[in-house]
Amino acid sequence: MNKRLLIINPNTSAEMTKDIEITINKYKSKDIEVMVKKPDFGPQSLESFYDYALAAFGCIRMLEKEKNNYDGVLIACFGDPGLYAIKEMLDYPVIGIAESSIAMANLMGQKFGLLIALDKAVALMTDMVGQYGVKERCAAIEPLNMSVLDVEKNKKESIARLIEVGKIAINKGAEVLILGCAGMTGIKEEIEKGLNVTVIDPVECGYKVLEMMVKGEFKISKKALYMTPPKKSIERPELLFN
């Protein structure tokens, strides 16, 4: 029986969801069934903790209805919104594109750099790198000063800016660069050519890691951090389950 994987774009942008789907379809194995979906609730782009919180609710509500339909889930936003809560909910593999890309970068070089959209995201990504325990491996977090939606829509300008800020990250010691937004998917090769350095597309990386985990039957530990939450009553449960 084929495995079924759910790729969630946590924002509500149909264009970004389509770009993510194009990347996934390039790399998925023939014996894997994939659904690429977005929630029916939440912001069109995620650029703050407030946005992340709204998006996490949208993802959790989707999974409360559909969690028994899949064998693995990928959260395809570089902020990994709702990741820990969703790992608590599910017994099968759940990963975020940021956590998987950062883990992969640490296998490929001593120091990595994050290339991100807005100045605001520098603080968000600094916080996340600290949460994942890899501050000493992060050489630079460099913004394009473009919104997430502009990055997704204006690929030619994005590529030029990514090469520009990538040079800054390399000069600060980055040996591996991570494209810090799902909207940057599909342009890794142009950045690598322009900079002559290893570049990670987080959507590609996240999907490949998820497929490997599902095929290898790796399980989330329920010992402590991702222990399944105890059942309790929820006031107005229709807001979550309907």
CYANA upper distance limits for C-alpha pairs under 8 A (distance plus 0.5 A):
  2 ASN  CA     31 ASP  CA      6.22
  2 ASN  CA     32 ILE  CA      6.18
  2 ASN  CA     33 GLU  CA      7.12
  3 LYS  CA     31 ASP  CA      7.84
  3 LYS  CA     32 ILE  CA      5.79
  3 LYS  CA     33 GLU  CA      6.57
  3 LYS  CA     70 TYR  CA      7.94
  3 LYS  CA     71 ASP  CA      6.56
  3 LYS  CA    214 VAL  CA      8.31
  4 ARG  CA     32 ILE  CA      6.64
  4 ARG  CA     33 GLU  CA      5.15
  4 ARG  CA     34 VAL  CA      6.19
  4 ARG  CA     35 MET  CA      8.10
  4 ARG  CA     69 ASN  CA      7.95
  4 ARG  CA     70 TYR  CA      5.49
  4 ARG  CA     71 ASP  CA      5.97
  4 ARG  CA     72 GLY  CA      7.54
  5 LEU  CA     32 ILE  CA      7.90
  5 LEU  CA     33 GLU  CA      6.76
  5 LEU  CA     34 VAL  CA      5.36
  5 LEU  CA     35 MET  CA      6.81
  5 LEU  CA     70 TYR  CA      6.03
  5 LEU  CA     71 ASP  CA      6.22
  5 LEU  CA     72 GLY  CA      5.39
  5 LEU  CA     73 VAL  CA      6.32
  5 LEU  CA     74 LEU  CA      8.32
  6 LEU  CA     34 VAL  CA      6.47
  6 LEU  CA     35 MET  CA      5.47
  6 LEU  CA     36 VAL  CA      6.55
  6 LEU  CA     37 LYS  CA      7.90
  6 LEU  CA     70 TYR  CA      6.97
  6 LEU  CA     72 GLY  CA      6.82
  6 LEU  CA     73 VAL  CA      5.31
  6 LEU  CA     74 LEU  CA      6.87
  7 ILE  CA     34 VAL  CA      7.74
  7 ILE  CA     35 MET  CA      6.57
  7 ILE  CA     36 VAL  CA      5.15
  7 ILE  CA     37 LYS  CA      6.79
  7 ILE  CA     73 VAL  CA      6.34
  7 ILE  CA     74 LEU  CA      5.30
  7 ILE  CA     75 ILE  CA      6.84
  7 ILE  CA     76 ALA  CA      7.12
  8 ILE  CA     36 VAL  CA      6.46
  8 ILE  CA     37 LYS  CA      5.63
  8 ILE  CA     38 LYS  CA      6.06
  8 ILE  CA     39 PRO  CA      8.21
  8 ILE  CA     59 CYS  CA      7.99
  8 ILE  CA     73 VAL  CA      7.88
  8 ILE  CA     74 LEU  CA      6.64
  8 ILE  CA     75 ILE  CA      5.72
  8 ILE  CA     76 ALA  CA      6.19
  9 ASN  CA     16 MET  CA      8.22
  9 ASN  CA     17 THR  CA      6.37
  9 ASN  CA     20 ILE  CA      8.25
  9 ASN  CA     36 VAL  CA      7.91
  9 ASN  CA     37 LYS  CA      6.67
  9 ASN  CA     38 LYS  CA      5.39
  9 ASN  CA     39 PRO  CA      8.05
  9 ASN  CA     75 ILE  CA      7.03
  9 ASN  CA     76 ALA  CA      5.51
  9 ASN  CA     77 CYS  CA      6.87
 10 PRO  CA     38 LYS  CA      6.29
 10 PRO  CA     39 PRO  CA      6.84
 10 PRO  CA     42 GLY  CA      8.35
 10 PRO  CA     55 ALA  CA      6.04
 10 PRO  CA     56 ALA  CA      7.72
 10 PRO  CA     58 GLY  CA      7.85
 10 PRO  CA     59 CYS  CA      6.77
 10 PRO  CA     75 ILE  CA      7.47
 10 PRO  CA     76 ALA  CA      7.30
 10 PRO  CA     77 CYS  CA      6.92
 10 PRO  CA     81 PRO  CA      7.95
 11 ASN  CA     38 LYS  CA      6.96
 11 ASN  CA     39 PRO  CA      7.54
 11 ASN  CA     42 GLY  CA      6.74
 11 ASN  CA     43 PRO  CA      6.13
 11 ASN  CA     44 GLN  CA      5.62
 11 ASN  CA     45 SER  CA      5.90
 11 ASN  CA     46 LEU  CA      7.00
 11 ASN  CA     55 ALA  CA      6.80
 11 ASN  CA     77 CYS  CA      8.49
 12 THR  CA     17 THR  CA      8.46
 12 THR  CA     38 LYS  CA      6.32
 12 THR  CA     39 PRO  CA      6.83
 12 THR  CA     40 ASP  CA      7.43
 12 THR  CA     41 PHE  CA      7.60
 12 THR  CA     42 GLY  CA      6.81
 12 THR  CA     43 PRO  CA      6.57
 12 THR  CA     44 GLN  CA      5.08
 12 THR  CA     45 SER  CA      7.61
 13 SER  CA     17 THR  CA      6.76
 13 SER  CA     38 LYS  CA      8.31
 13 SER  CA     44 GLN  CA      5.57
 13 SER  CA     45 SER  CA      7.44
 14 ALA  CA     18 LYS  CA      6.72
 14 ALA  CA     38 LYS  CA      8.32
 15 GLU  CA     19 ASP  CA      6.90
 16 MET  CA     20 ILE  CA      6.69
 16 MET  CA    152 GLU  CA      7.29
 16 MET  CA    182 ALA  CA      8.10
 16 MET  CA    183 GLY  CA      6.44
 17 THR  CA     21 GLU  CA      6.72
 17 THR  CA     36 VAL  CA      7.64
 17 THR  CA     37 LYS  CA      7.44
 17 THR  CA     38 LYS  CA      7.33
 18 LYS  CA     22 ILE  CA      6.75
 19 ASP  CA     23 THR  CA      7.00
 19 ASP  CA    183 GLY  CA      7.89
 19 ASP  CA    185 THR  CA      7.54
 19 ASP  CA    186 GLY  CA      8.18
 20 ILE  CA     24 ILE  CA      6.75
 20 ILE  CA     36 VAL  CA      8.22
 20 ILE  CA     76 ALA  CA      8.32
 20 ILE  CA    182 ALA  CA      7.62
 20 ILE  CA    183 GLY  CA      8.29
 20 ILE  CA    185 THR  CA      7.36
 20 ILE  CA    203 VAL  CA      7.35
 21 GLU  CA     25 ASN  CA      6.58
 21 GLU  CA     36 VAL  CA      6.47
 22 ILE  CA     26 LYS  CA      7.02
 23 THR  CA     27 TYR  CA      7.41
 23 THR  CA    185 THR  CA      7.49
 23 THR  CA    186 GLY  CA      6.88
 23 THR  CA    203 VAL  CA      7.65
 23 THR  CA    204 GLU  CA      6.98
 24 ILE  CA     28 LYS  CA      6.46
 24 ILE  CA    203 VAL  CA      7.92
 24 ILE  CA    204 GLU  CA      7.14
 24 ILE  CA    207 TYR  CA      7.30
 27 TYR  CA    204 GLU  CA      7.76
 27 TYR  CA    207 TYR  CA      8.44
 27 TYR  CA    208 LYS  CA      7.83
 28 LYS  CA     32 ILE  CA      7.19
 28 LYS  CA     34 VAL  CA      8.47
 28 LYS  CA    207 TYR  CA      8.30
 28 LYS  CA    208 LYS  CA      8.12
 28 LYS  CA    211 GLU  CA      8.29
 38 LYS  CA     59 CYS  CA      8.45
 39 PRO  CA     55 ALA  CA      8.44
 39 PRO  CA     58 GLY  CA      5.90
 39 PRO  CA     59 CYS  CA      6.43
 39 PRO  CA     62 MET  CA      6.89
 40 ASP  CA     58 GLY  CA      7.38
 41 PHE  CA     54 LEU  CA      8.44
 41 PHE  CA     55 ALA  CA      7.85
 41 PHE  CA     58 GLY  CA      5.72
 42 GLY  CA     51 ASP  CA      8.11
 42 GLY  CA     54 LEU  CA      6.02
 42 GLY  CA     55 ALA  CA      5.62
 42 GLY  CA     58 GLY  CA      6.59
 43 PRO  CA     51 ASP  CA      6.79
 43 PRO  CA     54 LEU  CA      7.67
 43 PRO  CA     55 ALA  CA      7.24
 45 SER  CA     51 ASP  CA      8.14
 45 SER  CA    148 VAL  CA      6.92
 45 SER  CA    149 LEU  CA      7.17
 46 LEU  CA     51 ASP  CA      5.62
 46 LEU  CA     52 TYR  CA      6.65
 46 LEU  CA     55 ALA  CA      8.26
 46 LEU  CA    148 VAL  CA      8.05
 47 GLU  CA     51 ASP  CA      6.74
 47 GLU  CA     52 TYR  CA      8.13
 47 GLU  CA    118 LEU  CA      8.31
 47 GLU  CA    120 LYS  CA      7.87
 47 GLU  CA    121 ALA  CA      7.19
 47 GLU  CA    148 VAL  CA      7.96
 48 SER  CA     52 TYR  CA      6.78
 48 SER  CA    120 LYS  CA      8.03
 48 SER  CA    121 ALA  CA      7.92
 48 SER  CA    124 LEU  CA      7.84
 49 PHE  CA     53 ALA  CA      6.65
 49 PHE  CA    124 LEU  CA      8.15
 50 TYR  CA     54 LEU  CA      6.97
 51 ASP  CA     55 ALA  CA      6.59
 52 TYR  CA     56 ALA  CA      6.45
 52 TYR  CA     79 GLY  CA      7.89
 52 TYR  CA     81 PRO  CA      5.70
 52 TYR  CA     82 GLY  CA      7.97
 53 ALA  CA     57 PHE  CA      6.97
 53 ALA  CA     81 PRO  CA      7.56
 53 ALA  CA     82 GLY  CA      7.89
 54 LEU  CA     58 GLY  CA      7.01
 55 ALA  CA     59 CYS  CA      6.74
 55 ALA  CA     81 PRO  CA      7.19
 55 ALA  CA     82 GLY  CA      8.11
 56 ALA  CA     60 ILE  CA      6.56
 56 ALA  CA     81 PRO  CA      5.83
 56 ALA  CA     82 GLY  CA      4.88
 56 ALA  CA     83 LEU  CA      8.45
 57 PHE  CA     61 ARG  CA      6.52
 57 PHE  CA     82 GLY  CA      8.01
 58 GLY  CA     62 MET  CA      6.78
 59 CYS  CA     63 LEU  CA      6.73
 59 CYS  CA     82 GLY  CA      7.89
 60 ILE  CA     64 GLU  CA      6.57
 60 ILE  CA     82 GLY  CA      7.98
 60 ILE  CA     86 ILE  CA      7.27
 61 ARG  CA     65 LYS  CA      7.26
 61 ARG  CA    240 LEU  CA      5.80
 61 ARG  CA    241 PHE  CA      6.76
 62 MET  CA     66 GLU  CA      6.79
 63 LEU  CA     67 LYS  CA      5.26
 64 GLU  CA    240 LEU  CA      8.24
 64 GLU  CA    241 PHE  CA      6.95
 65 LYS  CA    241 PHE  CA      7.14
 66 GLU  CA     70 TYR  CA      8.20
 67 LYS  CA     90 LEU  CA      7.87
 71 ASP  CA     92 TYR  CA      6.39
 71 ASP  CA     93 PRO  CA      7.71
 71 ASP  CA    214 VAL  CA      7.41
 72 GLY  CA     92 TYR  CA      6.13
 72 GLY  CA     93 PRO  CA      5.37
 72 GLY  CA     94 VAL  CA      6.32
 72 GLY  CA    210 LEU  CA      7.45
 72 GLY  CA    214 VAL  CA      6.99
 73 VAL  CA     93 PRO  CA      6.95
 73 VAL  CA     94 VAL  CA      5.25
 73 VAL  CA     95 ILE  CA      7.11
 73 VAL  CA    210 LEU  CA      7.99
 74 LEU  CA     94 VAL  CA      6.38
 74 LEU  CA     95 ILE  CA      5.73
 74 LEU  CA     96 GLY  CA      6.24
 74 LEU  CA     97 ILE  CA      7.62
 74 LEU  CA    206 GLY  CA      7.43
 74 LEU  CA    207 TYR  CA      7.33
 74 LEU  CA    210 LEU  CA      7.38
 75 ILE  CA     80 ASP  CA      6.63
 75 ILE  CA     81 PRO  CA      7.98
 75 ILE  CA     83 LEU  CA      7.58
 75 ILE  CA     94 VAL  CA      8.16
 75 ILE  CA     95 ILE  CA      6.80
 75 ILE  CA     96 GLY  CA      5.16
 75 ILE  CA     97 ILE  CA      6.81
 76 ALA  CA     80 ASP  CA      7.78
 76 ALA  CA     96 GLY  CA      6.88
 76 ALA  CA     97 ILE  CA      6.09
 76 ALA  CA    182 ALA  CA      6.81
 76 ALA  CA    203 VAL  CA      6.85
 76 ALA  CA    206 GLY  CA      8.33
 77 CYS  CA     81 PRO  CA      7.62
 77 CYS  CA     96 GLY  CA      7.73
 77 CYS  CA     97 ILE  CA      6.88
 77 CYS  CA     98 ALA  CA      7.98
 77 CYS  CA    181 CYS  CA      7.02
 77 CYS  CA    182 ALA  CA      6.03
 78 PHE  CA     96 GLY  CA      7.83
 78 PHE  CA     97 ILE  CA      6.26
 78 PHE  CA     98 ALA  CA      5.37
 78 PHE  CA    180 GLY  CA      6.30
 78 PHE  CA    181 CYS  CA      5.71
 78 PHE  CA    182 ALA  CA      6.80
 78 PHE  CA    202 PRO  CA      8.08
 79 GLY  CA     98 ALA  CA      7.16
 79 GLY  CA    124 LEU  CA      8.29
 79 GLY  CA    125 MET  CA      7.98
 79 GLY  CA    128 MET  CA      8.15
 80 ASP  CA     96 GLY  CA      5.57
 80 ASP  CA     97 ILE  CA      7.24
 80 ASP  CA     98 ALA  CA      6.74
 80 ASP  CA     99 GLU  CA      8.04
 82 GLY  CA     86 ILE  CA      6.58
 83 LEU  CA     87 LYS  CA      6.66
 83 LEU  CA     94 VAL  CA      8.12
 83 LEU  CA     95 ILE  CA      7.57
 83 LEU  CA     96 GLY  CA      6.97
 84 TYR  CA     88 GLU  CA      6.80
 84 TYR  CA    226 TYR  CA      7.45
 85 ALA  CA     89 MET  CA      6.86
 85 ALA  CA    226 TYR  CA      8.32
 86 ILE  CA     90 LEU  CA      6.80
 86 ILE  CA     94 VAL  CA      7.75
 87 LYS  CA     91 ASP  CA      7.89
 87 LYS  CA     93 PRO  CA      8.22
 87 LYS  CA     94 VAL  CA      6.28
 87 LYS  CA     95 ILE  CA      8.43
 87 LYS  CA    220 ILE  CA      7.82
 87 LYS  CA    226 TYR  CA      6.41
 88 GLU  CA    222 LYS  CA      8.22
 88 GLU  CA    226 TYR  CA      5.05
 88 GLU  CA    227 MET  CA      6.16
 88 GLU  CA    228 THR  CA      5.41
 88 GLU  CA    229 PRO  CA      7.06
 89 MET  CA    228 THR  CA      6.48
 89 MET  CA    229 PRO  CA      7.75
 90 LEU  CA     94 VAL  CA      8.11
 90 LEU  CA    228 THR  CA      8.21
 91 ASP  CA    219 LYS  CA      7.40
 91 ASP  CA    220 ILE  CA      6.73
 92 TYR  CA    214 VAL  CA      8.32
 92 TYR  CA    218 PHE  CA      8.44
 92 TYR  CA    219 LYS  CA      6.32
 92 TYR  CA    220 ILE  CA      6.91
 93 PRO  CA    210 LEU  CA      7.47
 93 PRO  CA    213 MET  CA      7.20
 93 PRO  CA    214 VAL  CA      7.06
 93 PRO  CA    218 PHE  CA      7.42
 93 PRO  CA    219 LYS  CA      6.43
 93 PRO  CA    220 ILE  CA      6.52
 94 VAL  CA    210 LEU  CA      7.96
 94 VAL  CA    220 ILE  CA      8.28
 95 ILE  CA     99 GLU  CA      7.60
 95 ILE  CA    100 SER  CA      7.32
 95 ILE  CA    206 GLY  CA      7.71
 95 ILE  CA    210 LEU  CA      7.31
 96 GLY  CA    100 SER  CA      6.72
 96 GLY  CA    206 GLY  CA      7.18
 97 ILE  CA    101 SER  CA      6.44
 97 ILE  CA    202 PRO  CA      5.70
 97 ILE  CA    203 VAL  CA      6.47
 97 ILE  CA    205 CYS  CA      7.62
 97 ILE  CA    206 GLY  CA      5.16
 97 ILE  CA    207 TYR  CA      8.37
 98 ALA  CA    102 ILE  CA      6.53
 98 ALA  CA    180 GLY  CA      8.02
 98 ALA  CA    202 PRO  CA      7.07
 98 ALA  CA    206 GLY  CA      8.27
 99 GLU  CA    103 ALA  CA      6.62
 99 GLU  CA    132 TYR  CA      7.93
100 SER  CA    104 MET  CA      6.61
100 SER  CA    202 PRO  CA      8.12
100 SER  CA    205 CYS  CA      7.35
100 SER  CA    206 GLY  CA      6.02
100 SER  CA    209 VAL  CA      7.48
101 SER  CA    105 ALA  CA      6.54
101 SER  CA    178 ILE  CA      7.51
101 SER  CA    200 ILE  CA      7.34
101 SER  CA    201 ASP  CA      8.36
101 SER  CA    202 PRO  CA      6.00
101 SER  CA    205 CYS  CA      6.54
101 SER  CA    206 GLY  CA      7.04
102 ILE  CA    106 ASN  CA      6.83
102 ILE  CA    112 PHE  CA      8.39
102 ILE  CA    178 ILE  CA      8.22
103 ALA  CA    107 LEU  CA      7.35
104 MET  CA    108 MET  CA      7.12
104 MET  CA    205 CYS  CA      8.35
105 ALA  CA    109 GLY  CA      6.79
105 ALA  CA    111 LYS  CA      8.39
105 ALA  CA    112 PHE  CA      6.79
105 ALA  CA    176 VAL  CA      6.68
105 ALA  CA    177 LEU  CA      8.34
105 ALA  CA    178 ILE  CA      8.19
105 ALA  CA    200 ILE  CA      8.13
106 ASN  CA    110 GLN  CA      6.85
106 ASN  CA    111 LYS  CA      7.69
106 ASN  CA    112 PHE  CA      7.84
106 ASN  CA    137 ARG  CA      7.94
108 MET  CA    176 VAL  CA      7.51
109 GLY  CA    175 GLU  CA      6.19
109 GLY  CA    176 VAL  CA      6.65
110 GLN  CA    137 ARG  CA      6.89
110 GLN  CA    175 GLU  CA      7.35
111 LYS  CA    137 ARG  CA      5.24
111 LYS  CA    138 CYS  CA      6.01
111 LYS  CA    139 ALA  CA      6.11
111 LYS  CA    173 GLY  CA      7.08
111 LYS  CA    174 ALA  CA      5.50
111 LYS  CA    175 GLU  CA      6.05
111 LYS  CA    176 VAL  CA      7.18
112 PHE  CA    137 ARG  CA      6.83
112 PHE  CA    138 CYS  CA      5.59
112 PHE  CA    139 ALA  CA      6.21
112 PHE  CA    140 ALA  CA      7.72
112 PHE  CA    173 GLY  CA      8.35
112 PHE  CA    174 ALA  CA      5.15
112 PHE  CA    175 GLU  CA      6.18
112 PHE  CA    176 VAL  CA      5.17
112 PHE  CA    177 LEU  CA      6.14
112 PHE  CA    178 ILE  CA      7.74
113 GLY  CA    138 CYS  CA      6.38
113 GLY  CA    139 ALA  CA      5.99
113 GLY  CA    140 ALA  CA      5.21
113 GLY  CA    141 ILE  CA      6.26
113 GLY  CA    142 GLU  CA      8.10
113 GLY  CA    169 ALA  CA      6.31
113 GLY  CA    170 ILE  CA      8.08
113 GLY  CA    174 ALA  CA      5.63
113 GLY  CA    175 GLU  CA      8.05
113 GLY  CA    176 VAL  CA      6.82
113 GLY  CA    177 LEU  CA      5.31
113 GLY  CA    178 ILE  CA      6.65
114 LEU  CA    138 CYS  CA      8.43
114 LEU  CA    140 ALA  CA      6.81
114 LEU  CA    141 ILE  CA      5.19
114 LEU  CA    142 GLU  CA      6.71
114 LEU  CA    169 ALA  CA      8.39
114 LEU  CA    177 LEU  CA      6.47
114 LEU  CA    178 ILE  CA      5.50
114 LEU  CA    179 LEU  CA      6.75
114 LEU  CA    180 GLY  CA      6.19
115 LEU  CA    141 ILE  CA      6.56
115 LEU  CA    142 GLU  CA      5.53
115 LEU  CA    143 PRO  CA      6.43
115 LEU  CA    144 LEU  CA      7.82
115 LEU  CA    162 LEU  CA      7.36
115 LEU  CA    165 VAL  CA      7.67
115 LEU  CA    166 GLY  CA      7.37
115 LEU  CA    177 LEU  CA      7.58
115 LEU  CA    178 ILE  CA      6.68
115 LEU  CA    179 LEU  CA      5.70
115 LEU  CA    180 GLY  CA      5.74
116 ILE  CA    121 ALA  CA      7.32
116 ILE  CA    122 VAL  CA      8.05
116 ILE  CA    141 ILE  CA      7.65
116 ILE  CA    142 GLU  CA      6.54
116 ILE  CA    143 PRO  CA      5.18
116 ILE  CA    144 LEU  CA      6.69
116 ILE  CA    179 LEU  CA      7.19
116 ILE  CA    180 GLY  CA      5.20
116 ILE  CA    181 CYS  CA      6.85
117 ALA  CA    121 ALA  CA      7.38
117 ALA  CA    143 PRO  CA      5.70
117 ALA  CA    144 LEU  CA      5.52
117 ALA  CA    145 ASN  CA      6.31
117 ALA  CA    146 MET  CA      5.74
117 ALA  CA    147 SER  CA      6.27
117 ALA  CA    148 VAL  CA      6.31
117 ALA  CA    151 VAL  CA      7.54
117 ALA  CA    180 GLY  CA      7.95
117 ALA  CA    181 CYS  CA      7.66
118 LEU  CA    122 VAL  CA      7.84
118 LEU  CA    143 PRO  CA      5.88
118 LEU  CA    144 LEU  CA      6.66
118 LEU  CA    145 ASN  CA      5.14
118 LEU  CA    146 MET  CA      6.03
118 LEU  CA    147 SER  CA      6.36
118 LEU  CA    148 VAL  CA      8.02
119 ASP  CA    123 ALA  CA      8.37
119 ASP  CA    143 PRO  CA      6.05
119 ASP  CA    144 LEU  CA      8.22
119 ASP  CA    145 ASN  CA      6.49
120 LYS  CA    124 LEU  CA      7.42
121 ALA  CA    125 MET  CA      6.35
121 ALA  CA    143 PRO  CA      8.02
122 VAL  CA    126 THR  CA      6.48
122 VAL  CA    141 ILE  CA      6.69
122 VAL  CA    142 GLU  CA      7.69
122 VAL  CA    143 PRO  CA      7.43
123 ALA  CA    127 ASP  CA      6.65
124 LEU  CA    128 MET  CA      6.80
125 MET  CA    129 VAL  CA      6.50
125 MET  CA    141 ILE  CA      8.00
126 THR  CA    130 GLY  CA      6.78
126 THR  CA    135 LYS  CA      8.42
126 THR  CA    141 ILE  CA      8.11
127 ASP  CA    131 GLN  CA      6.73
128 MET  CA    132 TYR  CA      6.71
129 VAL  CA    133 GLY  CA      6.81
129 VAL  CA    134 VAL  CA      6.19
129 VAL  CA    135 LYS  CA      6.15
129 VAL  CA    138 CYS  CA      8.14
130 GLY  CA    134 VAL  CA      6.64
130 GLY  CA    135 LYS  CA      5.92
134 VAL  CA    138 CYS  CA      7.15
138 CYS  CA    174 ALA  CA      8.00
139 ALA  CA    169 ALA  CA      7.51
139 ALA  CA    172 LYS  CA      6.54
139 ALA  CA    173 GLY  CA      6.11
139 ALA  CA    174 ALA  CA      5.77
140 ALA  CA    169 ALA  CA      5.80
140 ALA  CA    172 LYS  CA      6.94
140 ALA  CA    173 GLY  CA      8.22
140 ALA  CA    174 ALA  CA      7.29
141 ILE  CA    169 ALA  CA      7.72
142 GLU  CA    165 VAL  CA      6.64
142 GLU  CA    166 GLY  CA      8.11
142 GLU  CA    168 ILE  CA      8.15
142 GLU  CA    169 ALA  CA      7.19
143 PRO  CA    165 VAL  CA      7.71
144 LEU  CA    158 SER  CA      8.25
144 LEU  CA    161 ARG  CA      6.51
144 LEU  CA    162 LEU  CA      7.25
144 LEU  CA    165 VAL  CA      7.37
146 MET  CA    150 ASP  CA      6.61
146 MET  CA    151 VAL  CA      6.69
147 SER  CA    151 VAL  CA      6.67
148 VAL  CA    152 GLU  CA      6.85
148 VAL  CA    181 CYS  CA      7.92
148 VAL  CA    183 GLY  CA      7.26
149 LEU  CA    153 LYS  CA      6.65
149 LEU  CA    183 GLY  CA      7.96
150 ASP  CA    154 ASN  CA      6.21
151 VAL  CA    155 LYS  CA      6.80
151 VAL  CA    157 GLU  CA      8.38
151 VAL  CA    158 SER  CA      6.08
151 VAL  CA    183 GLY  CA      6.90
151 VAL  CA    184 MET  CA      7.26
152 GLU  CA    183 GLY  CA      5.06
152 GLU  CA    184 MET  CA      6.73
154 ASN  CA    158 SER  CA      6.61
155 LYS  CA    159 ILE  CA      6.53
155 LYS  CA    184 MET  CA      8.31
155 LYS  CA    187 ILE  CA      8.42
156 LYS  CA    160 ALA  CA      7.04
157 GLU  CA    161 ARG  CA      6.76
158 SER  CA    162 LEU  CA      6.42
158 SER  CA    184 MET  CA      8.46
159 ILE  CA    163 ILE  CA      6.73
159 ILE  CA    187 ILE  CA      7.75
159 ILE  CA    190 GLU  CA      7.65
159 ILE  CA    191 ILE  CA      7.09
160 ALA  CA    164 GLU  CA      6.82
161 ARG  CA    165 VAL  CA      6.66
162 LEU  CA    166 GLY  CA      6.13
162 LEU  CA    191 ILE  CA      7.47
163 ILE  CA    167 LYS  CA      6.82
163 ILE  CA    191 ILE  CA      6.44
163 ILE  CA    194 GLY  CA      6.77
163 ILE  CA    195 LEU  CA      6.99
164 GLU  CA    168 ILE  CA      7.55
165 VAL  CA    169 ALA  CA      6.93
166 GLY  CA    170 ILE  CA      6.68
166 GLY  CA    177 LEU  CA      7.79
166 GLY  CA    195 LEU  CA      7.80
167 LYS  CA    171 ASN  CA      6.65
167 LYS  CA    195 LEU  CA      7.55
168 ILE  CA    172 LYS  CA      6.90
169 ALA  CA    173 GLY  CA      7.11
169 ALA  CA    174 ALA  CA      6.08
169 ALA  CA    177 LEU  CA      8.41
170 ILE  CA    174 ALA  CA      5.03
170 ILE  CA    175 GLU  CA      6.98
175 GLU  CA    197 VAL  CA      7.43
175 GLU  CA    198 THR  CA      7.72
176 VAL  CA    197 VAL  CA      7.08
176 VAL  CA    198 THR  CA      5.63
176 VAL  CA    199 VAL  CA      6.41
176 VAL  CA    200 ILE  CA      8.06
177 LEU  CA    197 VAL  CA      8.00
177 LEU  CA    198 THR  CA      6.84
177 LEU  CA    199 VAL  CA      5.23
177 LEU  CA    200 ILE  CA      6.73
178 ILE  CA    199 VAL  CA      6.23
178 ILE  CA    200 ILE  CA      5.27
178 ILE  CA    201 ASP  CA      7.03
178 ILE  CA    202 PRO  CA      7.47
179 LEU  CA    184 MET  CA      6.86
179 LEU  CA    185 THR  CA      8.31
179 LEU  CA    188 LYS  CA      8.38
179 LEU  CA    199 VAL  CA      7.77
179 LEU  CA    200 ILE  CA      6.73
179 LEU  CA    201 ASP  CA      6.22
179 LEU  CA    202 PRO  CA      7.00
180 GLY  CA    184 MET  CA      8.01
180 GLY  CA    202 PRO  CA      7.76
181 CYS  CA    185 THR  CA      8.09
181 CYS  CA    202 PRO  CA      8.06
182 ALA  CA    202 PRO  CA      7.29
182 ALA  CA    203 VAL  CA      6.68
184 MET  CA    201 ASP  CA      8.03
185 THR  CA    201 ASP  CA      6.35
185 THR  CA    202 PRO  CA      7.80
185 THR  CA    203 VAL  CA      6.87
185 THR  CA    204 GLU  CA      8.20
186 GLY  CA    201 ASP  CA      7.86
187 ILE  CA    191 ILE  CA      7.25
187 ILE  CA    201 ASP  CA      8.38
188 LYS  CA    192 GLU  CA      6.71
188 LYS  CA    199 VAL  CA      6.67
188 LYS  CA    200 ILE  CA      7.31
188 LYS  CA    201 ASP  CA      6.36
189 GLU  CA    193 LYS  CA      6.61
189 GLU  CA    199 VAL  CA      8.40
190 GLU  CA    194 GLY  CA      6.66
191 ILE  CA    195 LEU  CA      6.61
191 ILE  CA    199 VAL  CA      7.63
192 GLU  CA    196 ASN  CA      5.74
192 GLU  CA    197 VAL  CA      5.98
192 GLU  CA    198 THR  CA      6.63
192 GLU  CA    199 VAL  CA      6.35
193 LYS  CA    197 VAL  CA      8.31
200 ILE  CA    204 GLU  CA      8.42
200 ILE  CA    205 CYS  CA      7.38
201 ASP  CA    205 CYS  CA      6.62
202 PRO  CA    206 GLY  CA      6.18
203 VAL  CA    207 TYR  CA      6.57
204 GLU  CA    208 LYS  CA      6.72
205 CYS  CA    209 VAL  CA      6.67
206 GLY  CA    210 LEU  CA      6.64
207 TYR  CA    211 GLU  CA      6.63
208 LYS  CA    212 MET  CA      6.68
209 VAL  CA    213 MET  CA      6.68
210 LEU  CA    214 VAL  CA      6.69
211 GLU  CA    215 LYS  CA      6.60
212 MET  CA    216 GLY  CA      6.39
213 MET  CA    217 GLU  CA      6.44
213 MET  CA    218 PHE  CA      5.64
213 MET  CA    219 LYS  CA      8.42
214 VAL  CA    218 PHE  CA      6.80
220 ILE  CA    226 TYR  CA      7.95
221 SER  CA    226 TYR  CA      7.04
221 SER  CA    227 MET  CA      7.94
222 LYS  CA    226 TYR  CA      5.69
222 LYS  CA    227 MET  CA      4.67
222 LYS  CA    228 THR  CA      7.05
223 LYS  CA    227 MET  CA      6.23
236 ARG  CA    240 LEU  CA      8.47
237 PRO  CA    241 PHE  CA      6.60
238 GLU  CA    242 ASN  CA      5.56
